Amino acid sequence: MCGAVRRRNNRVAMNLPVEVIADGKRQRAVTQDLSPLGMFIRMTPPLPIGTVVQIVLSPNGQRLITTGQVSHSLNEVEARTLGRSPGMGVVFRDPVRPQDEQFGDAVRRLLDRHHSSQPASDLRIVVADPETRILERLSTALGNAGFSVATASNGMEAIGACLSKTPDVVLIERDMPIVDGLHVLQEMGRHAHLASVPVMMMSDDGSDLSRLRMLQLGAMDFIPKPFTVLEVILRARRWARLTKRDPDRVVLRGTLSELGLPTLLTMFEQDRKSGQLSITREHFVTWIDVLDGKIIRARSSELDADTQTVMMTVLDWKDGYFELSGAPPAQASAAEPITSVTHLLLEHARRTDEASRTS
């Protein structure tokens, strides 16, 4: 069988009459969605997982048949919980007979016709969840709501989907196989074109500590499970549209434990970066305005002091969370830059050395 991610990526909502033949019994049903490699069929009760079935479609009156296997099923209780119809997912087998090829060609023509009749979407979303049923539910609903949807069932696939084409918004489950959603957040923060993408995190764990950890690493929103699809659509559209209008996007974020402040400032100086760097540690925040790689101003919620003093203090921080966003405030551009980053770091090293000798 072909990979599950490819199957979900190409799935679209489509209601088609279909015949299902299993153990010599024939049942008529209707599809809920369709892809080149499978379909979801509304059926009560659904057939057991693993059942081999014959699927018959008759587009334009031509009877076409292929073989498939039930990959997952939803009973009435499960379907009601997920906001879907009872039924089953069927994966088509790889073509082994000419009639399988004809069936596949017909499915592709149906999908091409559907796509050509749809207005082009200007909003792209990556949805990641290890649960097939949740992923398909979200993919179908968001696709119907006008999003171009890419899906992933583990953290590595989510990162790959984001790197292959920058999304406008990401919706990801915190607990994912291979690498979890928190790792995906951190990895996105290391790429300039992904650091500004708003990430909505889903989880069964809605504790204050869990939500704080997500927000510290860069998540813009938290959606507790269970959720309603309408809620997800509204939030996703709002974040995606907001990003397109926001000129002061986050262009870099991460943790000081992984990338220290001296290294960050040296990189800014070498690349002549401009923006506002905010650093959060516990409940203290420091804002550093940078213009063409030079530090213009530094302010802190921890102490009321001049830029030099604030910088000497924050350079001692070994942990915390940082974000570089947009251009520095207009009033900062009129200020005189302090000494270069190189000289600032040398002065901090000198003071640290003196303090260690004294102690």
C-alpha positions in Angstrom: 0.0 0.0 0.0 1.1 3.6 -0.6 1.9 5.9 2.3 -0.9 7.2 4.5 0.3 10.8 4.4 0.0 11.0 0.6 -3.5 9.5 0.9 -4.6 12.2 3.3 -2.9 15.1 1.5 -5.0 14.6 -1.6 -8.4 13.8 0.1 -11.3 16.0 -0.8 -14.9 16.0 0.3 -17.1 14.3 -2.4 -20.4 12.6 -2.2 -20.6 9.7 -4.8 -22.9 6.6 -4.9 -20.8 3.5 -4.4 -21.3 -0.2 -4.1 -19.4 -2.2 -1.5 -19.1 -6.0 -2.0 -17.8 -8.1 0.9 -18.2 -11.8 1.5 -20.5 -12.0 -1.5 -22.9 -9.4 0.0 -23.5 -6.1 -1.9 -24.4 -2.9 -0.1 -25.1 0.5 -1.6 -23.6 3.6 0.1 -22.3 7.1 -0.4 -18.7 8.4 -0.1 -17.8 11.2 2.2 -14.4 12.0 0.8 -12.1 10.6 -1.9 -8.5 10.5 -2.8 -6.4 8.7 -5.5 -5.5 6.1 -2.9 -8.7 5.7 -0.8 -12.1 6.9 0.3 -14.3 7.2 3.3 -17.7 5.5 2.9 -20.7 6.3 5.0 -22.1 3.0 6.3 -24.0 1.8 9.3 -22.7 -0.4 10.7 -19.2 -0.2 9.2 -17.3 -3.3 8.2 -14.5 -4.5 10.5 -11.0 -3.2 10.0 -9.0 -5.5 7.7 -12.0 -6.6 5.7 -11.2 -7.0 2.0 -13.9 -5.3 -0.2 -14.7 -4.7 -3.8 -15.5 -1.1 -4.6 -17.7 -0.2 -7.5 -18.1 3.3 -8.9 -20.2 4.2 -12.0 -19.2 7.7 -13.2 -21.0 8.6 -16.4 -22.8 5.3 -16.3 -19.5 3.3 -16.7 -19.2 0.5 -14.1 -15.7 0.5 -12.6 -14.4 -1.9 -9.9 -11.3 -2.3 -7.8 -10.2 -4.1 -4.6 -9.6 -2.3 -1.3 -9.2 -3.0 2.4 -10.9 -1.3 5.4 -8.2 0.7 7.2 -10.4 2.3 10.0 -14.0 2.6 11.0 -16.3 4.8 13.0 -19.3 3.5 14.8 -22.2 5.8 15.7 -20.9 6.8 19.1 -17.4 7.5 17.8 -18.8 9.4 14.8 -21.0 11.6 17.0 -18.0 12.5 19.1 -16.0 13.5 16.1 -18.8 15.3 14.3 -18.7 12.9 11.4 -21.0 10.2 9.9 -20.6 6.5 10.8 -18.6 4.6 8.2 -15.2 3.3 7.2 -12.0 4.3 5.5 -11.0 2.1 2.6 -7.5 2.0 1.1 -7.3 0.9 -2.6 -4.8 -1.8 -3.4 -2.0 -1.2 -5.8 -3.1 -1.8 -9.4 -2.6 -5.4 -10.5 -5.2 -5.6 -13.2 -6.3 -3.4 -16.1 -9.6 -2.7 -14.3 -7.7 -1.4 -11.3 -5.9 1.1 -13.6 -9.2 2.1 -15.2 -10.7 2.7 -11.7 -7.7 4.8 -10.7 -7.9 6.9 -13.9 -11.6 7.6 -13.2 -10.9 8.7 -9.7 -8.2 11.1 -10.8 -10.5 12.6 -13.4 -13.2 13.1 -10.8 -10.6 14.8 -8.5 -9.2 17.0 -11.4 -12.8 18.1 -12.3 -13.5 18.9 -8.6 -10.2 21.0 -8.3 -10.8 22.8 -11.5 -14.2 23.9 -10.3 -13.0 25.2 -7.0 -11.7 28.8 -6.5 -7.9 28.9 -5.8 -7.2 29.0 -2.0 -4.8 31.7 -0.8 -4.5 30.1 2.7 -2.3 27.1 3.4 -2.4 25.1 6.6 -0.4 22.2 7.9 -2.3 19.9 10.2 -0.5 17.3 12.2 -2.0 14.6 14.5 -1.2 10.9 14.9 -5.0 10.0 15.1 -6.1 9.2 11.5 -9.8 10.0 12.3 -9.0 13.4 13.7 -6.6 14.2 10.9 -9.2 13.3 8.2 -11.9 15.2 10.0 -9.8 18.3 10.2 -8.5 17.9 6.7 -11.9 17.6 5.2 -13.4 20.5 7.2 -10.6 22.9 6.6 -10.5 22.0 2.9 -14.2 22.7 2.7 -13.6 26.0 4.5 -11.2 27.2 1.7 -7.8 26.1 3.0 -5.2 24.3 1.1 -4.4 21.5 3.6 -1.2 19.5 4.0 -1.3 16.8 6.7 1.2 14.9 8.8 1.0 12.0 11.2 4.2 12.6 13.1 6.5 15.5 14.0 9.1 14.9 11.3 6.4 14.9 8.6 5.1 18.2 10.0 8.5 19.8 9.8 8.9 18.5 6.2 5.5 19.8 5.2 6.4 23.3 6.5 9.8 23.3 4.9 8.5 22.2 1.5 6.1 25.1 1.3 5.6 27.8 3.9 2.2 27.6 5.4 0.1 30.6 6.7 -0.8 28.7 9.9 0.0 25.4 11.5 -2.3 23.2 13.7 -0.4 20.5 15.5 -0.9 18.0 18.3 1.6 18.3 21.2 2.1 14.6 21.6 3.3 13.2 18.3 5.5 10.2 17.4 9.2 10.5 16.3 9.4 14.1 17.5 6.7 15.9 19.5 4.9 19.1 18.7 7.1 21.1 21.1 10.2 20.0 19.0 8.4 21.1 15.8 7.8 24.5 17.4 11.5 24.8 18.2 12.6 23.7 14.8 10.3 26.2 13.1 11.8 28.9 15.2 15.3 28.2 13.7 14.1 29.0 10.1 13.5 32.7 9.3 10.7 31.9 6.9 8.9 29.7 9.5 9.5 31.6 12.7 6.7 34.0 11.9 4.1 31.3 11.1 1.4 31.1 13.8 1.2 27.7 15.4 -2.0 26.4 17.1 -1.3 23.6 19.5 -3.8 20.9 20.4 -3.6 18.6 23.4 -5.7 16.7 25.9 -3.6 18.3 28.6 -4.9 21.7 29.3 -3.0 22.4 32.5 -1.5 25.8 33.2 2.0 24.4 33.1 1.5 22.6 29.8 0.0 25.7 28.1 2.7 27.9 29.5 5.4 25.6 28.0 3.7 25.7 24.6 3.4 29.5 24.6 7.0 30.0 25.8 8.3 28.0 22.8 6.3 30.1 20.3 2.8 28.7 20.1 0.2 31.5 19.3 -2.9 29.6 20.4 -4.0 26.5 22.4 -6.9 24.3 21.5 -8.0 21.8 24.1 -9.4 18.4 23.1 -12.2 17.7 22.4 -13.0 20.7 20.2 -15.5 21.7 17.6 -14.4 21.9 14.0 -16.0 25.4 13.6 -13.9 26.7 16.5 -10.7 25.4 14.7 -11.8 26.9 11.4 -12.5 30.3 12.9 -9.2 30.4 14.8 -7.1 29.1 11.9 -8.6 31.7 9.5 -8.0 34.5 11.9 -4.4 33.6 12.5 -3.7 33.0 8.8 -5.2 36.4 7.8 -3.4 38.2 10.6 -0.1 36.9 9.5 -0.6 38.1 6.0 -1.3 41.7 7.2 1.5 41.8 9.9 4.7 43.6 8.7 6.4 43.0 12.0 6.5 39.3 12.0 8.7 37.1 14.2 11.7 36.1 12.1 13.6 34.1 14.7 12.8 32.5 18.0 14.3 29.9 20.3 15.7 29.3 23.8 18.9 30.8 25.3 19.9 27.3 26.5 20.3 26.3 22.9 21.5 29.6 21.4 23.2 32.0 23.8 22.7 35.7 23.7 26.3 36.5 22.9 26.1 34.2 19.8 22.8 35.8 18.8 24.1 39.3 19.0 27.3 38.4 17.1 25.1 36.9 14.4 23.0 40.1 14.2 26.1 42.2 13.9 27.6 40.1 11.1 24.3 39.9 9.2 23.5 43.6 9.9 20.0 42.6 11.1 17.3 45.0 12.3 14.5 44.3 14.6 13.4 44.1 18.2 14.7 41.2 20.2 12.6 40.3 23.2 14.0 37.9 25.9 11.8 36.4 28.6 13.0 34.7 31.7 10.5 33.7 34.4 8.3 36.8 34.6 11.0 39.3 33.5 11.3 40.6 29.9 14.1 42.5 28.2 13.6 44.4 24.9 16.7 45.1 22.7 16.3 47.3 19.6 18.8 46.4 16.9 19.4 48.5 13.7 21.8 47.3 11.0 23.4 45.0 13.6 24.0 47.7 16.2 22.2 47.9 19.5 20.2 51.1 19.7 18.4 50.6 23.0 17.8 48.0 25.7 14.9 48.1 28.3 14.0 45.7 31.0 11.0 45.0 33.2 13.5 43.8 35.9 15.4 47.1 36.4 15.2 50.8 35.5 18.6 51.5 34.0 20.5 52.7 30.9 21.1 50.5 27.9 24.7 49.5 29.0 23.5 48.4 32.4 20.6 46.4 31.0 22.9 44.6 28.5 25.4 43.7 31.2 22.6 42.2 33.2 20.9 40.2 30.5 24.1 38.9 29.1 24.3 36.9 32.3 21.1 35.1 31.5 21.8 31.4 30.6 18.2 30.4 30.1 15.0 32.0 28.7 13.1 32.4 25.5 13.9 34.9 22.7 12.1 36.3 19.7 13.3 38.7 17.0 10.5 40.5 15.2 10.1 43.2 12.6 11.9 46.5 12.5 12.8 48.3 15.7 10.4 51.1 16.9 10.6 54.3 14.9 11.8 56.3 17.9 14.7 53.9 18.3 16.2 54.8 14.9 16.8 58.3 16.1 18.9 57.1 19.1 22.7 56.9 19.1 23.9 53.3 18.9 26.0 52.1 21.9 29.4 50.5 21.3 29.6 47.7 18.8 28.4 44.2 19.8 32.0 43.0 19.8 33.1 45.7 22.3 30.0 45.1 24.4 30.9 41.4 24.7 34.5 42.1 25.5 33.4 44.6 28.2 31.0 42.0 29.7 33.8 39.3 29.6 36.1 41.8 31.4 33.5 42.5 34.2 32.8 38.8 34.6 36.4 38.1 35.0 36.9 40.8 37.6 33.9 39.6 39.5 35.2 36.0 39.6 38.6 37.2 40.9 36.9 39.3 43.6 34.8 36.4 44.8 
